[in-house]
Amino acid sequence: MNENRSTFTGKLGFVLTAAGSAVGLGNIWRFPYLAAKYGGGIFLLVYLILAVTFGFALMSAEIALGRKTGLSAIGAFRQLDKRFTWVGVLGAIVPFIITPYYSVIGGWVTKYFFAFVSGDAKASAGDAYFTDFIARPVEPILWFCIFIGLTALVVFLGVDKGIEKVSKFMMPVLVVLTLFVAIYSMCMPGAMEGVKYYLTPDFSKFSATTVLAAMGQLFYSMSLAMGIMITYGSYMKKDVNLESAVHQIEIFDTSIAFLAGMMIIPSVFAFSGGNEEALGKGPSLMFITLPKVFDSMAGGTIIGAVFFLLVLFAALTSSISLMETLVSILQDKLHWDRKVTTGAVLIFCILLGVPSSLGFGVWSGFSVANMSILDMFDFISNSVMMPVVAFMTCLVIGWIVGTKTITDEIELTGPFKSKKLFNVVIKYIAPVCIVLILVSSVLDVLGIAKI
Ligand code: PFF
């Protein structure tokens, strides 16, 4: 089977495709609201430290593991050590949890794009516009169905080169537009306080939950601890320099997240003040502040429409790669026809997505530890399952099969410059930190203890 595996044409193709999967709602929607909620500068600092240590080590390990075995997560772990096949299985379950609620947010983005196109831009800047919208029983579900339907259609027809071509054009435009909006937000009256909040770490706001949130975000944003990078690695050619490819993906992904924060946090300060309530808005933050920014701009309706179109596009490329993953996992296991499998995955996603959407309205009474249904799915995948998968990956590579298995693969194209860092992080730092953080923050969220 390995001989037939298609490969990326070269390093650029690999980096762009991996970055296309990595850059999505996680960067533009999730990162800014977490940074706003968890203390601004301190969250950013913790995130950056984790990115160059954990993120680097784990992404290198996953890509190298995929390239070495030529297999996806489940097969790759089975080949390393039969007893740990379940780690691959657990990783493979994560995208099943993420795809449905990811698409609910994708539906919100679709709605905003249409609001801007159909002359509703002014209304969307109103305070209650968003909360009223997500609380409705039917409308958000319709937008969610449109988004997931579009995703399924592309997967159904087969992902071809078209998407890659459009991505190459749209992604740079997204970067330029984000930069433009970020500079505009920073220049608004009152916004400088937000810039300070975002860039100056306040150590009194540091807690285990901050680190867990940053770690969960890192995994999510870089598509780690869910088998995706293992699969991508299995398509990578042996002569590509893996270490520098990892650096490039990380820099790309982190820069976009950083800019998105620059765009959203200063505008929260400009429009709603820097109080806890405004900053802690969570998943709704982007949808509440950005329309206000566009409303205050000359030509804001057009800029807003283009902006939401690009975010929609980034969200779609990510949801397509998520659904593609689900389909291929099921096909590997069940050997169903591709079209039947896509249909089954679509139904599954709708079944799980509908409660996430209703959780903001008619089912808002149902909550655990103060989390909505969508937040709960997000918490289970990002703050529980992904850390467990990451921990086990470190354990299997660092202690069972040995880091040499991975570093040899990375050294195929020359010296591995950060080999020492890699070994120390995988063997000691990552596993110890993950356990400490996981335990303390789960206790914290459940209200049992605060550390
Ligand atoms: N990394 C994506 C984001 O930040 O939006 C989310 C994601 C997309 C995860 C695709 C996994 C994946 F396969």
Residues whose N, C-alpha, C, O or C-beta is under 5 A from the ligand:
A	BS01	PFF	S21 A22 V23 G24 L25 G26 N27 Y220 S221 M222 S223 I228 S318 S321 L322
